[in-house]
Amino acid sequence: GDSNLHALLDAEGAGYTCLVHVFLAGSAMGLAREDSHSGYRAALLDDLRRVPRGDSVVLKFGQVDCDFVYYLKLVHDASLTFEAHLA
């Protein structure tokens, strides 16, 4: 999760019940990996399985995948397109 997620903590004052889970230093792309080192994939899937039918779920992922990881990989492979990075 991104630090912007903390804004949801204020939503309860507006009449919403929010269960907020902040996953620091995680990435959306890392969730695709079954062997994720952080364990966030398993934790997120477990949380989603317990959401009552009819409840809304908001997933907010940070910009690390776009603003950092892509450029880090681009340093190692100058031909990497953004579309290929997202695939």
PEURHU-V295315 format. One record per residue. SS is DSSP state (2 for helix, 1 for strand, 0 for the rest). Layout:
SS
SS
This chain:
0
0
2
2
2
2
2
2
2
2
2
2
2
2
0
0
0
0
0
0
0
0
0
0
0
0
0
0
2
2
2
2
0
0
0
0
0
0
0
2
2
2
2
2
2
2
2
2
2
0
0
0
0
0
0
0
0
0
0
0
0
0
0
2
2
2
2
2
2
2
2
2
2
2
2
2
0
0
0
0
0
2
2
2
2
2
0
